[in-house]
Amino acid sequence: MTLVGTYVGLSRWLVTAFPVLVLAGLRFAIAAICLLPWLRRRPGEARLRAQDHRRLIATGLFGNVLFTLCILQGVAWSSAMAAGVVMAALPGVVALLARVWLKEPVQRSTWLGVACAMAGVAVVALQGQPSTAHTAHPIWGHALLLCAVLCEAINLVLARTLAQTVSPQRITALVNLWSLVLMAPLAIWQAWPLPLGHIPALHWVALVFYAVASSVVSVWLWMLGAQQVPAARAGLFTACLPIAATAVGVLWLGETMTLLKAVAVGLALLGIVLATRQR
């Protein structure tokens, strides 16, 4: 989740060089090359059932394609710090989905955590923000970030069900492959007139890190952990995501920590503390 938060913040910088659809397509294509050795079924591993294939496609759609598009366009229209605040709602949303979907219990503190996280989202959404070439639609940016929260929560709960029957390495490879299939037509359509050769080398290096961190390492680590940890408890570790995204925004991208942003981050962190409290 720390890796996810890092590349969520980094994506604010990448979208200044790559169009959103092209960036998403290149991410899955680079990861697909890295993941080729993991596609093969291991000796003794059960064959995939029809419902496993459906879950893999749904995981690729929600956890990779829709999450990536919402995050990339959301930070393009807002900021990395705003992404950090909005994503602070993730632990609560995962816990609520685990309750509805997997029938896992949800404590009262989780409801309070969700309320604080959403209050932080409201503060960052209502504060004034100057319009620039990349932040002309901040309200829509925040709405897309909220959609990303829901997509990622669905993905994390699906991961819990998949990890019980398929190895983490193969899940990672297959989910990314389906994501590439779903994303490739849109990426090719947007990239057709784009002179990719004029993009600076540093952005290409960051793109490779983004692809490997997002589609290989973070997915594999999450699937590995999801084999052992209940979904609601696993959702608590998503608290690392908004902290990392906010840190990247302030330390790397030079975003300013205003009073209202500090209040929003404070509410988000309070929501995380409440949502992660254990009896």
C-alpha positions as semicolon CSV with decimal commas, in nm:
position;residue;x (nm);y (nm);z (nm)
1;M;0,000;0,000;0,000
2;T;0,297;0,232;0,055
3;L;0,406;0,156;-0,302
4;V;0,054;0,228;-0,428
5;G;0,050;0,562;-0,246
6;T;0,390;0,649;-0,390
7;Y;0,286;0,588;-0,749
8;V;-0,050;0,761;-0,696
9;G;0,145;1,072;-0,603
10;L;0,397;1,016;-0,884
11;S;0,118;0,985;-1,141
12;R;0,043;1,357;-1,091
13;W;0,381;1,424;-1,252
14;L;0,356;1,154;-1,520
15;V;0,027;1,285;-1,662
16;T;0,206;1,607;-1,755
17;A;0,401;1,408;-2,019
18;F;0,177;1,112;-2,108
19;P;-0,195;1,123;-2,197
20;V;-0,400;0,928;-1,944
21;L;-0,504;0,638;-2,171
22;V;-0,153;0,602;-2,314
23;L;0,001;0,602;-1,966
24;A;-0,237;0,330;-1,847
25;G;-0,176;0,117;-2,156
26;L;0,203;0,148;-2,131
27;R;0,184;0,053;-1,763
28;F;0,009;-0,277;-1,839
29;A;0,228;-0,350;-2,143
30;I;0,555;-0,304;-1,950
31;A;0,423;-0,513;-1,661
32;A;0,308;-0,788;-1,900
33;I;0,667;-0,835;-2,020
34;C;0,789;-0,865;-1,661
35;L;0,513;-1,109;-1,567
36;L;0,547;-1,359;-1,853
37;P;0,722;-1,625;-1,634
38;W;0,430;-1,616;-1,387
39;L;0,158;-1,700;-1,641
40;R;0,231;-2,075;-1,644
41;R;0,034;-2,297;-1,406
42;R;0,254;-2,454;-1,141
43;P;0,270;-2,833;-1,089
44;G;-0,009;-2,938;-0,854
45;E;-0,198;-2,609;-0,890
46;A;-0,570;-2,652;-0,962
47;R;-0,706;-2,546;-1,299
48;L;-0,895;-2,219;-1,312
49;R;-1,271;-2,251;-1,284
50;A;-1,523;-2,039;-1,473
51;Q;-1,589;-1,827;-1,164
52;D;-1,213;-1,774;-1,121
53;H;-1,195;-1,633;-1,474
54;R;-1,488;-1,402;-1,401
55;R;-1,319;-1,278;-1,084
56;L;-0,990;-1,225;-1,266
57;I;-1,164;-1,013;-1,532
58;A;-1,353;-0,817;-1,265
59;T;-1,031;-0,763;-1,068
60;G;-0,855;-0,638;-1,380
61;L;-1,147;-0,411;-1,469
62;F;-1,201;-0,254;-1,126
63;G;-0,859;-0,284;-0,963
64;N;-0,644;-0,196;-1,263
65;V;-0,830;-0,033;-1,554
66;L;-1,099;0,176;-1,383
67;F;-0,885;0,248;-1,076
68;T;-0,594;0,360;-1,294
69;L;-0,808;0,580;-1,518
70;C;-0,987;0,741;-1,222
71;I;-0,661;0,800;-1,036
72;L;-0,471;0,940;-1,334
73;Q;-0,747;1,177;-1,447
74;G;-0,839;1,255;-1,086
75;V;-0,490;1,374;-0,992
76;A;-0,459;1,552;-1,328
77;W;-0,766;1,758;-1,234
78;S;-0,679;1,802;-0,864
79;S;-0,350;1,725;-0,685
80;A;-0,148;1,443;-0,528
81;M;-0,234;1,576;-0,182
82;A;-0,606;1,572;-0,267
83;A;-0,564;1,210;-0,380
84;G;-0,404;1,128;-0,044
85;V;-0,694;1,279;0,149
86;V;-0,965;1,116;-0,063
87;M;-0,796;0,775;-0,055
88;A;-0,801;0,790;0,325
89;A;-1,160;0,668;0,296
90;L;-1,031;0,334;0,161
91;P;-0,993;0,140;0,491
92;G;-1,353;0,213;0,585
93;V;-1,492;0,133;0,242
94;V;-1,303;-0,199;0,232
95;A;-1,438;-0,289;0,576
96;L;-1,794;-0,204;0,471
97;L;-1,766;-0,410;0,152
98;A;-1,621;-0,698;0,353
99;R;-1,926;-0,676;0,579
100;V;-2,178;-0,673;0,293
101;W;-1,997;-0,910;0,056
102;L;-1,803;-1,150;0,280
103;K;-2,020;-1,113;0,594
104;E;-1,722;-1,005;0,807
105;P;-1,808;-0,797;1,119
106;V;-1,760;-0,417;1,119
107;Q;-1,693;-0,232;1,445
108;R;-1,852;0,099;1,543
109;S;-1,512;0,267;1,521
110;T;-1,503;0,183;1,150
111;W;-1,819;0,388;1,093
112;L;-1,662;0,680;1,281
113;G;-1,347;0,642;1,072
114;V;-1,546;0,658;0,750
115;A;-1,726;0,972;0,873
116;C;-1,394;1,148;0,950
117;A;-1,240;1,041;0,620
118;M;-1,540;1,172;0,426
119;A;-1,523;1,499;0,624
120;G;-1,163;1,535;0,508
121;V;-1,276;1,469;0,151
122;A;-1,543;1,740;0,187
123;V;-1,289;1,994;0,314
124;V;-1,045;1,936;0,029
125;A;-1,330;1,940;-0,224
126;L;-1,479;2,266;-0,100
127;Q;-1,157;2,465;-0,064
128;G;-1,076;2,712;-0,334
129;Q;-0,822;2,604;-0,594
130;P;-0,694;2,814;-0,883
131;S;-0,765;2,683;-1,231
132;T;-0,458;2,590;-1,436
133;A;-0,399;2,378;-1,741
134;H;-0,403;2,066;-1,524
135;T;-0,642;2,166;-1,244
136;A;-0,928;2,325;-1,434
137;H;-1,188;2,081;-1,296
138;P;-1,100;2,013;-0,929
139;I;-1,452;1,905;-0,828
140;W;-1,462;1,647;-1,106
141;G;-1,112;1,541;-1,006
142;H;-1,228;1,474;-0,651
143;A;-1,531;1,282;-0,782
144;L;-1,302;1,060;-0,990
145;L;-1,079;1,000;-0,687
146;L;-1,387;0,886;-0,491
147;C;-1,469;0,646;-0,777
148;A;-1,111;0,519;-0,753
149;V;-1,165;0,445;-0,383
150;L;-1,469;0,231;-0,463
151;C;-1,289;0,051;-0,749
152;E;-0,987;-0,027;-0,530
153;A;-1,208;-0,148;-0,245
154;I;-1,389;-0,388;-0,482
155;N;-1,051;-0,506;-0,609
156;L;-0,914;-0,574;-0,260
157;V;-1,219;-0,775;-0,157
158;L;-1,204;-0,974;-0,482
159;A;-0,836;-1,042;-0,410
160;R;-0,933;-1,211;-0,085
161;T;-1,158;-1,459;-0,269
162;L;-0,910;-1,523;-0,553
163;A;-0,612;-1,579;-0,325
164;Q;-0,776;-1,885;-0,171
165;T;-0,760;-2,088;-0,495
166;V;-0,489;-1,938;-0,722
167;S;-0,121;-1,866;-0,647
168;P;-0,036;-1,496;-0,592
169;Q;0,214;-1,494;-0,881
170;R;-0,036;-1,631;-1,133
171;I;-0,315;-1,400;-1,013
172;T;-0,081;-1,102;-1,060
173;A;0,010;-1,207;-1,415
174;L;-0,345;-1,296;-1,525
175;V;-0,504;-0,982;-1,380
176;N;-0,247;-0,765;-1,557
177;L;-0,300;-0,957;-1,884
178;W;-0,676;-0,897;-1,872
179;S;-0,610;-0,533;-1,788
180;L;-0,389;-0,500;-2,096
181;V;-0,657;-0,659;-2,316
182;L;-0,920;-0,417;-2,183
183;M;-0,697;-0,109;-2,203
184;A;-0,503;-0,164;-2,528
185;P;-0,770;-0,043;-2,777
186;L;-0,815;0,288;-2,592
187;A;-0,440;0,340;-2,548
188;I;-0,366;0,273;-2,916
189;W;-0,648;0,509;-3,020
190;Q;-0,506;0,795;-2,811
191;A;-0,140;0,723;-2,891
192;W;-0,181;0,716;-3,268
193;P;-0,093;1,086;-3,334
194;L;0,132;1,122;-3,026
195;P;0,510;1,182;-3,078
196;L;0,633;0,960;-2,791
197;G;0,996;1,023;-2,891
198;H;0,978;1,381;-2,758
199;I;0,901;1,269;-2,399
200;P;1,204;1,323;-2,165
201;A;1,405;1,018;-2,059
202;L;1,338;1,080;-1,688
203;H;0,964;1,036;-1,750
204;W;1,030;0,700;-1,917
205;V;1,235;0,587;-1,616
206;A;0,953;0,695;-1,384
207;L;0,706;0,511;-1,608
208;V;0,898;0,184;-1,572
209;F;0,902;0,225;-1,193
210;Y;0,530;0,308;-1,202
211;A;0,450;-0,003;-1,409
212;V;0,661;-0,244;-1,202
213;A;0,551;-0,102;-0,866
214;S;0,182;-0,085;-0,952
215;S;0,119;-0,393;-1,163
216;V;0,386;-0,634;-1,037
217;V;0,525;-0,577;-0,688
218;S;0,227;-0,420;-0,507
219;V;-0,028;-0,662;-0,657
220;W;0,188;-0,967;-0,578
221;L;0,252;-0,851;-0,221
222;W;-0,118;-0,785;-0,165
223;M;-0,226;-1,122;-0,305
224;L;0,037;-1,295;-0,090
225;G;-0,094;-1,123;0,222
226;A;-0,459;-1,173;0,127
227;Q;-0,411;-1,551;0,153
228;Q;-0,365;-1,516;0,529
229;V;-0,549;-1,200;0,640
230;P;-0,929;-1,136;0,645
231;A;-1,043;-0,865;0,401
232;A;-1,164;-0,620;0,668
233;R;-0,835;-0,641;0,856
234;A;-0,633;-0,623;0,534
235;G;-0,820;-0,305;0,447
236;L;-0,666;-0,139;0,752
237;F;-0,325;-0,154;0,586
238;T;-0,453;0,070;0,306
239;A;-0,390;0,348;0,561
240;C;-0,034;0,358;0,424
241;L;-0,165;0,471;0,083
242;P;-0,289;0,826;0,160
243;I;0,011;0,900;0,381
244;A;0,255;0,806;0,103
245;A;0,056;0,996;-0,164
246;T;0,046;1,312;0,050
247;A;0,419;1,286;0,127
248;V;0,502;1,259;-0,245
249;G;0,285;1,561;-0,318
250;V;0,459;1,777;-0,059
251;L;0,819;1,650;-0,080
252;W;0,855;1,566;-0,451
253;L;0,595;1,774;-0,637
254;G;0,629;2,087;-0,424
255;E;0,259;2,113;-0,336
256;T;0,182;2,362;-0,060
257;M;0,039;2,250;0,275
258;T;-0,223;2,521;0,343
259;L;-0,429;2,541;0,663
260;L;-0,737;2,389;0,498
261;K;-0,528;2,109;0,348
262;A;-0,373;2,046;0,691
263;V;-0,724;2,021;0,841
264;A;-0,828;1,781;0,562
265;V;-0,518;1,563;0,614
266;G;-0,578;1,571;0,991
267;L;-0,938;1,453;0,948
268;A;-0,823;1,183;0,708
269;L;-0,558;1,057;0,951
270;L;-0,810;1,067;1,239
271;G;-1,042;0,857;1,023
272;I;-0,761;0,607;0,968
273;V;-0,687;0,588;1,341
274;L;-1,055;0,528;1,422
275;A;-1,104;0,276;1,141
276;T;-0,797;0,075;1,245
277;R;-0,874;0,058;1,616
278;Q;-0,904;-0,293;1,753
279;R;-1,080;-0,411;2,067
